Amino acid sequence: MSMHLHHPSLSLNGKKKGKIKFRNAAEAQRARELDASWKELLKSQGIEAEERRRRRAMTAEPLTYKLSAPVGRDTPKIPSLDTWVTGAVTTKQSPQYTGTKVKGIGTMHKSNAVPIFSDEEAHDIATMRRG
């Protein structure tokens, strides 16, 4: 899914406010006056926004990166079990039926393999007669 379909709160670049639109020029003038009076009030209190941001940034400790696994996440080295076998090993032979009860394997329906125990069952399966 594309990022343009996601909600803005999922964005990583912050929320940016657009340009403020006012109903008329009188409201815009009033907003400018209030903003100017607010800045004057902050200056009279000795709180300059840019200066405060700069001071805060200068007192923050610098970022340091350490590339290591967190404590408790280290995987211990587990040694392999020694089987005392050296060299190549032989493969297991595939099992084969050696009894006398099953005569063969037949296909009943849609590759459904069924064991055949008698000639009559083989004939029934061949003619697809079930019963």
Protein Blocks (a to p, Z undefined) as FASTA:
>chain_A
ZZklpcfklpcnbpaddddddfblmlmmmmmmmmmmmmmmmmmnopafklmmmmmmmmpc
cddddddddehiaccddddddehigcjdddddddddfbfkbnbdcdfbgoiacddfbfkl
mmmmmnopaZZ
